[in-house]
Amino acid sequence: MNFTVHVHVMPLKDLLDPQGKAVLGGLSNLGVSGVQDVRIGKKITLQIEAADKESAISMADVCAKKLLCNAVMEYYEIHID
């Protein structure tokens, strides 16, 4: 079976997000008010062939741990369609 798996990678909550701060400043300069914080991350979509949903999630987890996410600075979440 083919599965579409989404890996969302975000900076750790305790770390500064310079891209997010730059976007927040830009929004303020454009007159947009009310935005309290901005965090910038990555969304990676994988097409995985696996026997079942659990196997596809497990494979995506291996991909995230080995390549897609820097565990020192980021965390990830896996979602499957």
The first five atom37 places (N, CA, C, CB, O) and aatype in JSON, in Angstrom:
{
  "aatype": [12, 2, 13, 16, 19, 8, 19, 8, 19, 12, 14, 10, 11, 3, 10, 10, 3, 14, 5, 7, 11, 0, 19, 10, 7, 7, 10, 15, 2, 10, 7, 19, 15, 7, 19, 5, 3, 19, 1, 9, 7, 11, 11, 9, 16, 10, 5, 9, 6, 0, 0, 3, 11, 6, 15, 0, 9, 15, 12, 0, 3, 19, 4, 0, 11, 11, 10, 10, 4, 2, 0, 19, 12, 6, 18, 18, 6, 9, 8, 9, 3],
  "atom_mask": [
    [1, 1, 1, 1, 1],
    [1, 1, 1, 1, 1],
    [1, 1, 1, 1, 1],
    [1, 1, 1, 1, 1],
    [1, 1, 1, 1, 1],
    [1, 1, 1, 1, 1],
    [1, 1, 1, 1, 1],
    [1, 1, 1, 1, 1],
    [1, 1, 1, 1, 1],
    [1, 1, 1, 1, 1],
    [1, 1, 1, 1, 1],
    [1, 1, 1, 1, 1],
    [1, 1, 1, 1, 1],
    [1, 1, 1, 1, 1],
    [1, 1, 1, 1, 1],
    [1, 1, 1, 1, 1],
    [1, 1, 1, 1, 1],
    [1, 1, 1, 1, 1],
    [1, 1, 1, 1, 1],
    [1, 1, 1, 0, 1],
    [1, 1, 1, 1, 1],
    [1, 1, 1, 1, 1],
    [1, 1, 1, 1, 1],
    [1, 1, 1, 1, 1],
    [1, 1, 1, 0, 1],
    [1, 1, 1, 0, 1],
    [1, 1, 1, 1, 1],
    [1, 1, 1, 1, 1],
    [1, 1, 1, 1, 1],
    [1, 1, 1, 1, 1],
    [1, 1, 1, 0, 1],
    [1, 1, 1, 1, 1],
    [1, 1, 1, 1, 1],
    [1, 1, 1, 0, 1],
    [1, 1, 1, 1, 1],
    [1, 1, 1, 1, 1],
    [1, 1, 1, 1, 1],
    [1, 1, 1, 1, 1],
    [1, 1, 1, 1, 1],
    [1, 1, 1, 1, 1],
    [1, 1, 1, 0, 1],
    [1, 1, 1, 1, 1],
    [1, 1, 1, 1, 1],
    [1, 1, 1, 1, 1],
    [1, 1, 1, 1, 1],
    [1, 1, 1, 1, 1],
    [1, 1, 1, 1, 1],
    [1, 1, 1, 1, 1],
    [1, 1, 1, 1, 1],
    [1, 1, 1, 1, 1],
    [1, 1, 1, 1, 1],
    [1, 1, 1, 1, 1],
    [1, 1, 1, 1, 1],
    [1, 1, 1, 1, 1],
    [1, 1, 1, 1, 1],
    [1, 1, 1, 1, 1],
    [1, 1, 1, 1, 1],
    [1, 1, 1, 1, 1],
    [1, 1, 1, 1, 1],
    [1, 1, 1, 1, 1],
    [1, 1, 1, 1, 1],
    [1, 1, 1, 1, 1],
    [1, 1, 1, 1, 1],
    [1, 1, 1, 1, 1],
    [1, 1, 1, 1, 1],
    [1, 1, 1, 1, 1],
    [1, 1, 1, 1, 1],
    [1, 1, 1, 1, 1],
    [1, 1, 1, 1, 1],
    [1, 1, 1, 1, 1],
    [1, 1, 1, 1, 1],
    [1, 1, 1, 1, 1],
    [1, 1, 1, 1, 1],
    [1, 1, 1, 1, 1],
    [1, 1, 1, 1, 1],
    [1, 1, 1, 1, 1],
    [1, 1, 1, 1, 1],
    [1, 1, 1, 1, 1],
    [1, 1, 1, 1, 1],
    [1, 1, 1, 1, 1],
    [1, 1, 1, 1, 1]
  ],
  "atom_positions": [
    [[0.84, -1.18, 0.0], [0.0, 0.0, 0.0], [0.89, 1.25, 0.0], [-0.95, -0.01, 1.22], [2.0, 1.24, 0.53]],
    [[0.37, 2.31, -0.6], [1.08, 3.59, -0.6], [0.44, 4.52, 0.42], [1.06, 4.24, -2.02], [-0.78, 4.61, 0.54]],
    [[1.3, 5.21, 1.17], [0.85, 6.14, 2.19], [1.52, 7.49, 1.97], [1.16, 5.6, 3.6], [2.69, 7.56, 1.58]],
    [[0.77, 8.55, 2.22], [1.33, 9.89, 2.21], [1.56, 10.28, 3.67], [0.39, 10.92, 1.47], [0.62, 10.37, 4.46]],
    [[2.82, 10.5, 4.0], [3.2, 10.8, 5.38], [3.8, 12.2, 5.42], [4.2, 9.74, 5.93], [4.66, 12.55, 4.61]],
    [[3.34, 13.0, 6.37], [3.84, 14.37, 6.53], [4.67, 14.43, 7.8], [2.67, 15.4, 6.58], [4.23, 14.01, 8.86]],
    [[5.87, 14.97, 7.68], [6.75, 15.19, 8.82], [6.87, 16.69, 9.01], [8.17, 14.52, 8.61], [7.36, 17.4, 8.13]],
    [[6.42, 17.17, 10.16], [6.5, 18.59, 10.49], [7.69, 18.77, 11.44], [5.15, 19.11, 11.13], [7.72, 18.18, 12.52]],
    [[8.65, 19.58, 11.03], [9.86, 19.82, 11.82], [9.83, 21.28, 12.27], [11.17, 19.51, 10.99], [9.66, 22.19, 11.46]],
    [[10.0, 21.49, 13.57], [9.95, 22.84, 14.13], [11.13, 23.03, 15.09], [8.6, 23.09, 14.87], [11.63, 22.06, 15.67]],
    [[11.57, 24.29, 15.26], [12.61, 24.55, 16.25], [12.08, 24.24, 17.65], [13.1, 26.02, 16.16], [10.89, 24.4, 17.93]],
    [[12.97, 23.79, 18.51], [12.56, 23.54, 19.89], [11.99, 24.82, 20.49], [13.75, 23.03, 20.74], [12.45, 25.92, 20.19]],
    [[11.0, 24.67, 21.35], [10.29, 25.82, 21.9], [11.2, 26.74, 22.72], [9.14, 25.34, 22.75], [10.95, 27.94, 22.79]],
    [[12.24, 26.2, 23.33], [13.13, 26.98, 24.18], [14.2, 27.72, 23.39], [13.77, 26.09, 25.19], [14.91, 28.55, 23.96]],
    [[14.35, 27.42, 22.1], [15.39, 28.06, 21.3], [14.84, 29.24, 20.53], [16.0, 27.05, 20.35], [13.68, 29.27, 20.13]],
    [[15.7, 30.23, 20.32], [15.36, 31.39, 19.51], [15.16, 30.94, 18.06], [16.47, 32.48, 19.6], [15.9, 30.11, 17.55]],
    [[14.15, 31.5, 17.42], [13.88, 31.23, 16.01], [14.12, 32.53, 15.24], [12.41, 30.71, 15.81], [13.2, 33.34, 15.11]],
    [[15.35, 32.74, 14.71], [15.65, 34.0, 14.04], [14.76, 34.29, 12.84], [17.08, 34.0, 13.59], [14.39, 35.44, 12.6]],
    [[14.4, 33.26, 12.07], [13.5, 33.47, 10.93], [12.13, 33.94, 11.41], [13.35, 32.18, 10.11], [11.54, 34.86, 10.84]],
    [[11.65, 33.32, 12.45], [10.36, 33.71, 13.01], [10.38, 35.15, 13.51], [0.0, 0.0, 0.0], [9.43, 35.9, 13.3]],
    [[11.47, 35.53, 14.18], [11.59, 36.91, 14.67], [11.64, 37.9, 13.52], [12.84, 37.06, 15.55], [11.05, 38.98, 13.62]],
    [[12.33, 37.56, 12.43], [12.4, 38.44, 11.27], [11.02, 38.61, 10.64], [13.38, 37.88, 10.23], [10.65, 39.72, 10.26]],
    [[10.25, 37.54, 10.53], [8.9, 37.62, 9.97], [8.0, 38.43, 10.89], [8.31, 36.2, 9.75], [7.2, 39.24, 10.42]],
    [[8.13, 38.24, 12.2], [7.34, 39.0, 13.15], [7.63, 40.5, 13.01], [7.63, 38.53, 14.59], [6.71, 41.32, 13.02]],
    [[8.91, 40.84, 12.88], [9.28, 42.23, 12.67], [8.74, 42.78, 11.36], [0.0, 0.0, 0.0], [8.27, 43.91, 11.3]],
    [[8.8, 41.98, 10.3], [8.27, 42.38, 9.0], [6.78, 42.63, 9.04], [0.0, 0.0, 0.0], [6.28, 43.59, 8.46]],
    [[6.06, 41.75, 9.74], [4.61, 41.94, 9.86], [4.31, 43.25, 10.6], [3.97, 40.75, 10.6], [3.4, 43.99, 10.22]],
    [[5.07, 43.51, 11.64], [4.89, 44.75, 12.39], [5.15, 45.97, 11.5], [5.81, 44.77, 13.62], [4.41, 46.95, 11.54]],
    [[6.22, 45.89, 10.7], [6.54, 46.99, 9.78], [5.46, 47.21, 8.73], [7.87, 46.73, 9.08], [5.29, 48.32, 8.24]],
    [[4.74, 46.17, 8.39], [3.66, 46.26, 7.41], [2.34, 46.72, 8.04], [3.46, 44.92, 6.73], [1.32, 46.87, 7.35]],
    [[2.37, 46.93, 9.34], [1.17, 47.4, 10.02], [0.25, 46.3, 10.5], [0.0, 0.0, 0.0], [-0.88, 46.58, 10.91]],
    [[0.7, 45.07, 10.44], [-0.11, 43.95, 10.92], [0.08, 43.87, 12.44], [0.28, 42.6, 10.22], [1.19, 43.7, 12.92]],
    [[-1.01, 43.98, 13.16], [-0.91, 43.91, 14.62], [-1.65, 42.69, 15.14], [-1.47, 45.2, 15.28], [-2.48, 42.11, 14.44]],
    [[-1.34, 42.32, 16.34], [-2.03, 41.2, 16.98], [-1.3, 39.88, 16.88], [0.0, 0.0, 0.0], [-1.66, 38.92, 17.56]],
    [[-0.27, 39.79, 16.04], [0.5, 38.55, 15.94], [1.51, 38.56, 17.1], [1.23, 38.41, 14.54], [2.35, 39.45, 17.18]],
    [[1.41, 37.58, 17.97], [2.24, 37.53, 19.17], [3.61, 36.89, 18.93], [1.51, 36.77, 20.25], [4.61, 37.34, 19.49]],
    [[3.65, 35.85, 18.11], [4.9, 35.13, 17.88], [4.81, 34.41, 16.55], [5.2, 34.13, 19.05], [3.72, 34.07, 16.08]],
    [[5.96, 34.17, 15.94], [6.04, 33.42, 14.68], [7.15, 32.39, 14.84], [6.31, 34.37, 13.45], [8.25, 32.71, 15.29]],
    [[6.86, 31.15, 14.47], [7.86, 30.08, 14.45], [7.87, 29.53, 13.03], [7.54, 28.95, 15.52], [6.82, 29.24, 12.46]],
    [[9.06, 29.39, 12.45], [9.21, 28.9, 11.09], [9.74, 27.46, 11.15], [10.15, 29.82, 10.26], [10.72, 27.19, 11.85]],
    [[9.11, 26.57, 10.42], [9.54, 25.18, 10.38], [9.51, 24.64, 8.97], [0.0, 0.0, 0.0], [9.48, 25.39, 7.99]],
    [[9.53, 23.32, 8.87], [9.53, 22.64, 7.58], [8.41, 21.6, 7.58], [10.92, 21.97, 7.29], [8.12, 20.99, 8.6]],
    [[7.81, 21.43, 6.42], [6.85, 20.34, 6.23], [7.4, 19.47, 5.1], [5.4, 20.87, 5.89], [7.59, 19.94, 3.98]],
    [[7.66, 18.23, 5.41], [8.21, 17.28, 4.44], [7.16, 16.21, 4.2], [9.57, 16.66, 4.96], [6.64, 15.61, 5.14]],
    [[6.85, 15.98, 2.93], [5.87, 14.96, 2.57], [6.59, 13.78, 1.94], [4.81, 15.54, 1.59], [7.36, 13.94, 0.99]],
    [[6.35, 12.61, 2.49], [6.96, 11.37, 2.0], [5.88, 10.47, 1.41], [7.73, 10.64, 3.13], [4.81, 10.32, 2.0]],
    [[6.15, 9.89, 0.27], [5.29, 8.84, -0.29], [5.97, 7.52, 0.07], [5.1, 9.0, -1.88], [7.06, 7.21, -0.42]],
    [[5.34, 6.76, 0.92], [5.95, 5.53, 1.45], [5.11, 4.32, 1.05], [6.09, 5.6, 2.99], [3.89, 4.31, 1.21]],
    [[5.8, 3.31, 0.54], [5.15, 2.04, 0.28], [5.44, 1.13, 1.46], [5.64, 1.39, -1.07], [6.6, 0.85, 1.78]],
    [[4.38, 0.68, 2.12], [4.53, -0.17, 3.31], [3.32, -1.1, 3.4], [4.67, 0.7, 4.6], [2.29, -0.89, 2.76]],
    [[3.49, -2.13, 4.22], [2.43, -3.12, 4.38], [1.21, -2.55, 5.1], [2.95, -4.32, 5.14], [0.07, -2.92, 4.8]],
    [[1.45, -1.63, 6.06], [0.35, -1.05, 6.82], [0.73, 0.32, 7.33], [-0.05, -1.98, 7.98], [1.87, 0.77, 7.19]],
    [[-0.24, 0.98, 7.94], [-0.05, 2.36, 8.42], [1.06, 2.45, 9.47], [-1.37, 2.89, 9.02], [1.87, 3.37, 9.44]],
    [[1.11, 1.5, 10.37], [2.11, 1.51, 11.43], [3.53, 1.39, 10.86], [1.85, 0.38, 12.43], [4.46, 2.03, 11.34]],
    [[3.68, 0.56, 9.84], [4.99, 0.4, 9.19], [5.4, 1.68, 8.48], [4.95, -0.77, 8.19], [6.58, 2.05, 8.5]],
    [[4.45, 2.35, 7.86], [4.74, 3.62, 7.18], [5.17, 4.68, 8.19], [3.51, 4.1, 6.38], [6.12, 5.42, 7.93]],
    [[4.49, 4.75, 9.32], [4.86, 5.71, 10.36], [6.23, 5.38, 10.92], [3.81, 5.72, 11.49], [7.03, 6.28, 11.17]],
    [[6.51, 4.12, 11.11], [7.82, 3.7, 11.61], [8.94, 4.08, 10.65], [7.83, 2.19, 11.86], [10.0, 4.53, 11.07]],
    [[8.7, 3.89, 9.35], [9.69, 4.25, 8.35], [9.92, 5.76, 8.33], [9.25, 3.76, 6.96], [11.06, 6.22, 8.21]],
    [[8.84, 6.54, 8.43], [8.96, 8.0, 8.47], [9.71, 8.44, 9.72], [7.56, 8.65, 8.44], [10.48, 9.4, 9.68]],
    [[9.5, 7.75, 10.82], [10.21, 8.07, 12.07], [11.71, 7.85, 11.9], [9.68, 7.2, 13.22], [12.51, 8.67, 12.37]],
    [[12.09, 6.78, 11.25], [13.51, 6.52, 10.98], [14.09, 7.62, 10.09], [13.69, 5.13, 10.3], [15.18, 8.12, 10.35]],
    [[13.35, 8.0, 9.06], [13.81, 9.08, 8.16], [14.01, 10.38, 8.94], [12.8, 9.3, 7.02], [15.01, 11.08, 8.75]],
    [[13.06, 10.71, 9.8], [13.15, 11.95, 10.56], [14.33, 11.93, 11.51], [11.86, 12.18, 11.35], [15.07, 12.92, 11.61]],
    [[14.53, 10.82, 12.21], [15.63, 10.73, 13.17], [16.99, 10.77, 12.49], [15.5, 9.46, 13.98], [17.93, 11.38, 13.0]],
    [[17.1, 10.11, 11.34], [18.41, 9.98, 10.69], [18.77, 11.16, 9.8], [18.44, 8.73, 9.87], [19.96, 11.44, 9.61]],
    [[17.77, 11.87, 9.24], [18.11, 12.89, 8.24], [17.29, 14.18, 8.34], [17.94, 12.32, 6.89], [17.85, 15.27, 8.2]],
    [[16.01, 14.07, 8.56], [15.13, 15.23, 8.39], [15.13, 16.22, 9.55], [13.76, 14.76, 8.17], [14.79, 17.38, 9.38]],
    [[15.51, 15.75, 10.73], [15.42, 16.58, 11.94], [16.75, 16.58, 12.68], [14.29, 16.09, 12.86], [17.37, 15.53, 12.87]],
    [[17.19, 17.76, 13.1], [18.36, 17.89, 13.96], [17.85, 17.92, 15.4], [19.2, 19.18, 13.61], [17.36, 18.94, 15.87]],
    [[17.97, 16.79, 16.11], [17.38, 16.64, 17.43], [17.95, 17.62, 18.46], [17.59, 15.23, 17.92], [17.33, 17.84, 19.5]],
    [[19.1, 18.21, 18.2], [19.69, 19.18, 19.12], [18.89, 20.48, 19.09], [21.16, 19.45, 18.75], [18.78, 21.17, 20.1]],
    [[18.33, 20.81, 17.92], [17.68, 22.11, 17.75], [16.21, 22.02, 17.35], [18.41, 22.9, 16.73], [15.5, 23.03, 17.38]],
    [[15.73, 20.83, 16.97], [14.39, 20.7, 16.41], [13.66, 19.5, 16.99], [14.47, 20.58, 14.89], [14.26, 18.59, 17.55]],
    [[12.35, 19.53, 16.85], [11.52, 18.36, 17.15], [10.62, 18.13, 15.93], [10.66, 18.57, 18.47], [10.49, 19.0, 15.07]],
    [[10.02, 16.97, 15.86], [9.17, 16.65, 14.71], [7.91, 15.94, 15.14], [9.92, 15.8, 13.71], [7.85, 15.32, 16.2]],
    [[6.91, 16.03, 14.29], [5.65, 15.32, 14.45], [5.34, 14.64, 13.12], [4.49, 16.28, 14.9], [5.62, 15.19, 12.06]],
    [[4.76, 13.47, 13.19], [4.41, 12.71, 11.99], [2.89, 12.6, 11.9], [5.08, 11.29, 12.01], [2.21, 12.24, 12.86]],
    [[2.38, 12.91, 10.7], [0.94, 12.8, 10.41], [0.8, 11.98, 9.13], [0.26, 14.22, 10.27], [1.62, 12.09, 8.22]],
    [[-0.23, 11.18, 9.06], [-0.44, 10.33, 7.89], [-1.86, 10.53, 7.36], [-0.19, 8.84, 8.23], [-2.81, 10.66, 8.13]],
    [[-1.98, 10.55, 6.04], [-3.3, 10.67, 5.41], [-3.97, 9.32, 5.34], [-3.19, 11.28, 4.0], [-5.09, 9.21, 4.85]]
  ]
}
